[in-house]
Amino acid sequence: MLDEKGQPVNAEEHKEEVIVHDDVNKIKELSALLPNKKRGNWAVIMIGMVMFSEVLLFLANMYKFKLLSNFAENGAVSTEQFDVSDAFIGLSALLSLLLFVISIVTFIMWFRRAYYNLHQKVDFLQFDEGWAAGAWFVPILNIIRPFSIMKELYRETESYLKQKDPSVEVKLNENLVVLWWALWILSNSLGRLQQFLSNYIDTVETMINVQIYTMFENIIGLILAVVTIKTVRDYTKVEPKLFE
């Protein structure tokens, strides 16, 4: 065996060089991947806190619904009771908003890191990894692109791992991603509609109907939180296999 200069090369030494070169390349490849487990855990924790706030908000709205129902039947509700109810709803809504914002931040941090890691393993993904964060804040794009990226995470990660090792057990159900995004769109649409309806409250009956609608919105938000947690957890269980 000859080297580039035409000089003889010891076969054993050449084999060792190849092994070392391959090991160095593997180390460089792994070093390009960034740990994401803690980010996934924090995302799940904060979404869990959002679940708690949704339950609290549902209870606050249910209390207001009962007061309005009693008032419609016999008027036996004091002004102080309504004041307490409004304060309960206000504080619950404020807590829910605060936790929601924090959960969005932690989720996007995990989401972008996951897409970045997949970029290190799979060529020619649909979007640049920065879109995993930026797409949430661009009108029109935020309706479809985050969904496309999440589907790509699920599909391409499973495909890559099974190509690398056909015996590996990977359970990433894209139908879960479809459900997650459908609930996200529904939840946001209900929220905007609720704000619109609140501008047209002129009778007790209308107020009762809006309260029923609001409680339904809370239930959808709770279901969304549960599905989001599962979506994140399912991927975080699989992502470490990219490091192997």
N, C-alpha and C positions, 0 to 999 in steps of 0.2 A: 504494500500500500504506500502511495506517495502523497506528500503534502503539496501545497500550492506551488512550492519552488521545485518540485520534482525530487525531493529528498525522501528516502525511505522512512516510514513511520511505523513504530511498534504497534501491532494490532491491539494489544491489551491496554496500552496507554491511550490509544485513540478511543477505545470503548469507554474508558473511565472519563475521558474528556466529554464524550457525548452524554454520559449519565449526569455528570456535574452540570453541563450546560442545560439539560432538561430540568434538573432540580432547580437551577437558578431561575429559569423561565417560569416554573410552577410557583416559586416563591413570589416572584414579581406579580404574577397573575392574582395570587391570593391577597397580596398586599394592596392591590387596587380595590378589592372589596372592602366595604366599610361596615362595621358592626351595626346591627339594626334592631337587635332584640329589646334593648332598653327603650328605644323609641316606640316600638310596638306595644310594650307593656304600659308605657305612660299613656299612649293613645287609648288603650283599653280601659285603663283606670279612669281617665277623664270622661270617656263616653259612659262609663258606669255611673259617674257622678251626675251626668246629664240625665240618665235614667231616673236617678233618685229625685232630681229636681222636677222631672216630668210628673212623677207620682205625686209630689208635693203640690204642684200646680193643678193637677187633676182634682185633688182633694179640696183645694181652695175654690176651684170653680164649681165643684159639686155642692159645697156649702152655700155658695152664692145662689146656685140653682134652687136649693131647698128653701132658702129665704124668699126668693122671688115667687116660688110656687105657693108658699104659705101666704104671702102677701096678696097674691091673686085670688086665693080662696076666701080669706077672711080679713085680710089687712092687719093681722096680729103680728106685725114685725116692727120693732123700734128702729129709729134712725141710728142709734148706737150700734145695733147689730149689723146694719148695712155698712157702717163706717169700719167696723172690725173686719167684715168680709172683704171690703175694698183694700184695706191695709194688708190683709193676708195674701190677697191676690197680687198686690203690688210688690210686696217683698219676695214672694215666690217667683214672680216673673223676672225680677231683677237678678235673683240668684240663678235662675235658669239661663238668662242671657249671658251672665258672666261665665258660667261653666261651659255654655255652648261655645263661646268665643275661644276659651282656653282649649277646649276639645278639638276645635277646628285647627288651631295652631299645631297641637301635638299630632293630630292625624296627618296633616300635610307634611310635617317634618318626617314622619315615618314613611309616608307615601312616596315622597321624592327620593329618600334614601333607598327604598326598595327598587324603584325604577332605575336609579343610578347603578345599583349592584347588578341588575339584570343587563344593563348596557355593557357591563364588563365581560359578560358571558355570551351574549347574543348580539350578532351583528344585524344591522338594518332593521332596528325597531322603528315603529311608525313616527315617533316624535323624539325630539331632544329631551333629555331628562329634566331640564328646567321647566318644561311644560307641566310636569307632575305637580308643580306648585303654582306656576303662573296661570294655568288654564282656569283655575277656580275664580279668578278675578277679572276675566275678560268676558264681557257680555256676548251672548250667543254661544261662544265657545264653551262657556261653563255649563251649558246644557248637555253637551255630548262628549267633550274631550276627556274629562276625568273618568267617565264611564269607559271610554275606549282604552284608556291607559290601564285601568284596573283589569279589564278583560284581557288585555295583552299580558299583563303581569301573570295572571292565572294560566293563560293558554301557553305562553312561551316558556314559562318556568317549568311547567309540567312536561312540555315537549323536549326541552333541553335535558332535563334530568333523566327522562326515559331513553333518550338517545345515548346518553352517557352510560347508563346502566339500566338495561331493560327489566332487570329484576327489582328495581327500586319501587317502593310503594309510595305513590303520590296521589293524594286525594284533594283536587282543586276543582270544585264544581262551578262552572261558569254560570249556571242558572242562579246560583246564590248572588252573583254579581248583578245579574239582571234584576232580581228581586230587590237588592240593596238600592240600586239606582232608581227603580220605579217608586220605591217608598220615599227616597230623597226628593224626587220631583213632586210627588203627591204632597208630602209634608210642606214643602215650600209653597206650593200652589194654595193649599188650605190656609196657610198663614196669611198670604196676601188677600185671599178672599175674606178671611175673618176681619182684617183691618178695614176692608171695603164695607162689609156689613155693619161694622160698629158705627159707621157714619150715618146710618139710617135707622137708629133705634129711637122710636117715638112712643111706644106703648110697652106695658109690662109684658104682654104676650110676645112682642118682638124681642125683648130682653131675655125672656126664657128660651126662645128659639136660638138666640145667639149663644147662650150658655151651653145648650145642648151641643151645638156645633163646635164650640170651643173644647168641650170635653172629648168629643170625637177626635179633634185635632191633637189633643194631648195623648190619646191612645195610639194614634198613628205615630207620633213622635217617640213613644215608648217602644213600639214595635221596631221602628227604624233603628233605635239605639241597640236593641238586642241583635238585629241582623248585622249591623255595622261591626259590633264586637266579634261576631262569628266570622265575618269576612276578613277582619284583620288577623284574628287568631289562626284561622286556617292557613293563611299565607305565612305567618311567622313560624308555624310549625315546619313548613317546607323550606323556607329561605335558607336556613343553616346548611342544607345539603349542597347549596351552591359553593360553600367553602370547602367541601370535601374533595 
